[in-house]
Amino acid sequence: MAKTWFKDGKEDPAIELIKVTSEDAYYWDTRKNKMISLIKFAMGSVGITPKNEGGVEGNLTL
């Protein structure tokens, strides 16, 4: 599967490993289904401001 992304698979010398440690995060979720969310995202991308019908969002401390 690695050959899909890297010429020599997992032995490719161009591969580098980085470590990310999170301290906090921000999340959001919608109360509507994913198709409605996609439509609203598309509306926003063309400059139409969709009605905010509320959702769930907040901060997380990790």
Wavefront OBJ file of the C-alpha trace (Angstrom):
o trace
v 0.000 0.000 0.000
v 2.899 2.396 0.695
v 3.946 2.182 -2.982
v 0.822 4.158 -3.808
v 2.325 7.181 -2.035
v 6.069 6.525 -2.106
v 8.204 5.396 -5.044
v 10.197 2.811 -3.072
v 7.447 1.859 -0.649
v 8.248 2.072 3.049
v 11.987 2.018 2.255
v 11.781 5.323 0.330
v 14.561 7.639 1.577
v 12.265 10.666 1.137
v 9.970 9.499 3.952
v 10.254 11.472 7.174
v 8.508 10.926 10.465
v 7.155 13.731 12.614
v 5.532 13.519 16.012
v 2.683 15.840 16.960
v 1.539 16.215 20.550
v -1.742 18.089 21.045
v -2.565 20.012 24.177
v -6.046 21.145 23.275
v -8.560 20.937 20.441
v -11.705 22.620 19.154
v -14.613 20.573 17.855
v -17.893 21.226 16.125
v -20.710 19.039 14.956
v -23.998 19.675 13.234
v -27.442 18.551 14.245
v -28.352 17.914 10.605
v -27.167 15.084 8.393
v -23.928 15.152 6.405
v -25.613 16.005 3.095
v -27.099 19.187 4.606
v -23.671 20.067 6.021
v -22.093 19.569 2.590
v -24.694 21.798 0.941
v -24.108 24.530 3.538
v -20.356 24.227 3.033
v -20.839 24.648 -0.723
v -23.091 27.671 -0.146
v -20.433 29.290 2.018
v -17.741 28.667 -0.587
v -19.663 30.718 -3.178
v -20.415 33.593 -0.797
v -23.894 32.648 0.417
v -24.207 32.724 4.185
v -26.383 29.788 5.248
v -28.700 30.103 8.220
v -27.031 28.894 11.418
v -29.386 26.331 12.910
v -27.209 25.580 15.889
v -24.867 22.775 16.492
v -22.512 21.443 19.093
v -19.075 22.958 19.514
v -16.498 23.573 22.186
v -12.952 23.242 23.441
v -11.216 20.087 24.639
v -8.208 19.896 26.905
v -6.147 16.832 26.051
l 1 2 3 4 5 6 7 8 9 10 11 12 13 14 15 16 17 18 19 20 21 22 23 24 25 26 27 28 29 30 31 32 33 34 35 36 37 38 39 40 41 42 43 44 45 46 47 48 49 50 51 52 53 54 55 56 57 58 59 60 61 62
